[in-house]
């Protein structure tokens, strides 16, 4: 009986350990896809409906001015901005440290990737974050966060961006 209890405890500990560790292989594959520079390589990592929704909300909050007469953007205009921004090529540029934002032109290609530190951590048990800083200075207003959400038990998909600049 004691051996059975020990075996169950070890199995549970192994499953919990794997559950906590599981974003690492996916993030390693994501970084390899970004490093390849091929936009089609990152498509399996993108949850496009969630990305479109979160980016739509960001664009609406940033550009719509409901307090000003005529300042409210039309949904189709917001969707056009979202569709032009959400491309795999732009995701690669963001991961490489380019400062691009929905509705504005890119600030140019990123410079040396060593100048763009990356921090990876859990936001919650269901959300894993990759923070890409735009310069060696690690300040909260100097980064874009890639928010990956669980897709099943052990897979992860990029579901949202968090832009720290306005």
C-alpha positions, 0 to 999 in steps of 0.5 A, spaced: 500 500 500 505 504 501 508 503 494 502 505 491 501 511 495 508 513 493 507 511 486 501 516 486 504 521 489 510 521 484 505 521 478 501 527 481 508 531 482 510 529 475 504 531 472 504 538 476 511 539 474 510 538 466 504 542 467 508 548 469 514 546 465 510 545 458 510 552 455 518 552 455 518 547 449 512 551 445 516 558 447 523 554 444 519 553 437 516 560 437 523 563 438 525 558 432 520 560 428 521 568 429 528 567 428 527 563 421 524 570 419 519 566 415 512 569 416 508 562 415 513 559 420 509 562 426 502 561 423 501 555 428 502 559 434 497 564 433 490 564 435 487 569 430 480 570 433 483 572 440 488 576 437 483 580 432 479 581 438 484 584 443 487 588 438 480 591 436 479 593 443 486 596 443 485 600 437 478 602 439 480 605 446 486 608 443 483 612 437 475 612 438 473 619 442 466 618 444 466 624 448 468 628 441 462 629 436 464 625 430 470 622 434 467 615 434 471 610 429 466 606 425 467 598 426 469 597 419 475 602 420 477 599 426 477 592 423 481 595 417 486 597 422 486 591 425 487 587 419 493 591 416 496 590 423 495 583 424 500 579 419 505 574 421 511 579 418 509 584 423 509 579 429 516 577 427 518 585 427 515 586 434 519 580 437 525 583 434 524 589 437 521 594 432 516 599 435 510 598 431 503 599 433 496 598 430 494 604 426 501 607 426 507 606 421 513 602 423 518 606 426 523 602 422 526 595 422 529 593 429 537 594 430 541 589 434 537 584 437 542 584 443 539 591 444 532 588 446 532 584 452 526 579 452 523 577 459 519 570 459 514 569 465 507 566 467 502 572 468 497 566 471 497 559 470 493 560 464 497 566 461 504 566 459 508 572 457 514 574 453 516 581 454 520 584 449 523 591 451 525 596 445 531 598 448 536 595 454 533 600 459 528 595 462 522 600 464 514 598 463 513 603 458 518 600 453 515 594 452 510 590 448 508 583 451 506 577 447 500 574 451 500 566 450 494 562 453 493 555 454 490 551 448 488 545 451 492 542 457 499 542 454 499 547 448 499 555 447 497 560 442 499 567 442 492 570 444 493 578 445 498 583 445 499 588 451 502 595 448 506 599 453 506 605 449 500 610 447 
